[in-house]
Amino acid sequence: MTLVKKDKINGDALGTGRRKSSVARVRVRAGEGKITINRKPLNEYFVNDQDQAAITAALAAVELTDKLDVVVRVTGGGLTGQSGAVRMGLGRALVSYDESLHDALRDGGFLTRDSRMKERKKPGLRGARRGVQFSKR
Protein backbone atom coordinates (compact mmCIF):
# COMPACT_ATOMS: atom_id res chain seq x y z
CA MET A 1 0.00 0.00 0.00
CA THR A 2 1.65 3.20 -1.17
CA LEU A 3 0.35 6.61 -0.29
CA VAL A 4 0.23 8.88 -3.34
CA LYS A 5 0.35 12.58 -2.50
CA LYS A 6 -0.25 15.23 -5.14
CA ASP A 7 -0.55 19.01 -4.88
CA LYS A 8 -4.19 19.97 -5.38
CA ILE A 9 -3.33 23.18 -7.26
CA ASN A 10 -0.62 22.29 -9.79
CA GLY A 11 -0.37 18.47 -9.52
CA ASP A 12 3.21 18.27 -8.19
CA ALA A 13 4.13 14.93 -6.63
CA LEU A 14 4.92 15.37 -2.92
CA GLY A 15 7.11 13.44 -0.50
CA THR A 16 8.32 13.96 3.08
CA GLY A 17 11.64 12.58 4.29
CA ARG A 18 13.12 12.54 7.78
CA ARG A 19 16.54 11.68 9.19
CA LYS A 20 17.84 12.45 12.69
CA SER A 21 16.23 15.84 13.42
CA SER A 22 15.94 16.96 9.78
CA VAL A 23 12.70 17.16 7.81
CA ALA A 24 12.58 17.59 4.04
CA ARG A 25 9.47 18.43 2.01
CA VAL A 26 10.06 17.48 -1.62
CA ARG A 27 8.09 18.42 -4.76
CA VAL A 28 8.67 16.71 -8.12
CA ARG A 29 7.36 18.03 -11.44
CA ALA A 30 8.13 17.48 -15.11
CA GLY A 31 11.03 19.68 -16.24
CA GLU A 32 14.63 19.66 -17.38
CA GLY A 33 16.46 18.33 -14.33
CA LYS A 34 16.89 21.35 -12.01
CA ILE A 35 17.28 20.54 -8.30
CA THR A 36 16.58 23.45 -5.94
CA ILE A 37 17.05 23.21 -2.17
CA ASN A 38 15.84 26.09 0.00
CA ARG A 39 15.85 28.30 -3.13
CA LYS A 40 19.50 27.48 -3.91
CA PRO A 41 20.95 25.11 -6.54
CA LEU A 42 21.99 21.65 -5.33
CA ASN A 43 25.76 22.23 -5.62
CA GLU A 44 25.49 25.56 -3.78
CA TYR A 45 23.48 24.21 -0.81
CA PHE A 46 25.26 20.85 -0.44
CA VAL A 47 28.94 21.55 -1.17
CA ASN A 48 30.01 18.02 -0.14
CA ASP A 49 30.08 15.56 -3.07
CA GLN A 50 28.82 12.74 -0.83
CA ASP A 51 25.65 14.70 0.03
CA GLN A 52 25.06 15.61 -3.63
CA ALA A 53 25.51 11.98 -4.69
CA ALA A 54 23.01 10.77 -2.06
CA ILE A 55 20.33 12.99 -3.59
CA THR A 56 21.04 12.44 -7.28
CA ALA A 57 21.31 8.65 -6.80
CA ALA A 58 17.52 8.32 -6.44
CA LEU A 59 16.94 10.03 -9.78
CA ALA A 60 19.70 8.01 -11.42
CA ALA A 61 18.22 4.73 -10.12
CA VAL A 62 14.97 5.37 -12.02
CA GLU A 63 16.72 7.09 -14.98
CA LEU A 64 14.80 10.38 -14.68
CA THR A 65 17.76 12.70 -13.99
CA ASP A 66 17.08 15.17 -16.81
CA LYS A 67 13.29 14.79 -17.05
CA LEU A 68 12.16 16.08 -13.63
CA ASP A 69 12.56 19.28 -11.61
CA VAL A 70 12.93 18.87 -7.85
CA VAL A 71 12.07 21.60 -5.33
CA VAL A 72 12.98 20.97 -1.68
CA ARG A 73 12.37 22.76 1.63
CA VAL A 74 14.56 21.23 4.34
CA THR A 75 14.90 22.26 7.99
CA GLY A 76 16.64 21.05 11.15
CA GLY A 77 19.80 19.11 11.84
CA GLY A 78 23.10 19.27 9.98
CA LEU A 79 23.97 18.90 6.33
CA THR A 80 24.39 15.11 6.36
CA GLY A 81 21.07 14.57 8.14
CA GLN A 82 19.41 16.98 5.73
CA SER A 83 20.80 15.16 2.68
CA GLY A 84 19.49 11.86 4.08
CA ALA A 85 16.08 13.44 4.63
CA VAL A 86 16.03 14.81 1.07
CA ARG A 87 17.03 11.38 -0.26
CA MET A 88 14.08 9.72 1.45
CA GLY A 89 11.64 12.52 0.57
CA LEU A 90 12.70 12.36 -3.07
CA GLY A 91 12.12 8.60 -3.11
CA ARG A 92 8.61 9.07 -1.72
CA ALA A 93 7.86 11.90 -4.15
CA LEU A 94 8.99 9.76 -7.09
CA VAL A 95 6.60 7.01 -6.00
CA SER A 96 3.81 9.61 -5.87
CA TYR A 97 4.85 10.75 -9.35
CA ASP A 98 4.82 7.21 -10.82
CA GLU A 99 3.89 4.15 -8.73
CA SER A 100 5.71 1.78 -11.10
CA LEU A 101 9.02 3.13 -9.72
CA HIS A 102 8.29 1.73 -6.23
CA ASP A 103 10.19 -1.56 -6.60
CA ALA A 104 13.34 0.06 -8.02
CA LEU A 105 13.38 2.68 -5.26
CA ARG A 106 12.69 0.10 -2.54
CA ASP A 107 15.57 -2.08 -3.78
CA GLY A 108 17.90 0.94 -3.78
CA GLY A 109 16.97 1.75 -0.16
CA PHE A 110 15.49 5.17 -0.98
CA LEU A 111 12.21 4.48 0.86
CA THR A 112 13.69 3.12 4.09
CA ARG A 113 13.58 5.39 7.15
CA ASP A 114 16.92 5.55 9.00
CA SER A 115 15.61 5.39 12.56
CA ARG A 116 18.91 6.12 14.32
CA MET A 117 18.58 9.15 16.59
CA LYS A 118 20.89 10.93 19.02
CA GLU A 119 20.96 9.15 22.38
CA ARG A 120 19.79 11.26 25.31
CA LYS A 121 22.12 12.52 28.00
CA LYS A 122 21.82 10.54 31.25
CA PRO A 123 21.88 12.11 34.73
CA GLY A 124 25.27 11.92 36.47
CA LEU A 125 27.15 11.59 33.20
CA ARG A 126 28.78 14.17 30.92
CA GLY A 127 27.04 12.87 27.80
CA ALA A 128 24.95 9.90 26.75
CA ARG A 129 27.57 7.39 27.94
CA ARG A 130 30.69 9.37 28.87
CA GLY A 131 31.15 9.51 32.63
CA VAL A 132 32.97 12.10 34.71
CA GLN A 133 36.75 11.75 34.78
CA PHE A 134 38.07 9.82 37.79
CA SER A 135 40.57 11.67 39.94
CA LYS A 136 42.82 9.54 42.13
CA ARG A 137 44.05 12.49 44.22
Secondary structure, DSSP 8 states (H G I E B T S, - for coil): -----B-TTT--EEEEEEETTEEEEEEEEESSS-EEETTEEHHHH--SHHHHHHHHHHHHHTT-TTTEEEEEEEESS-HHHHHHHHHHHHHHHHHHH-GGGHHHHHHHTTT-----------TTSSSSS--------
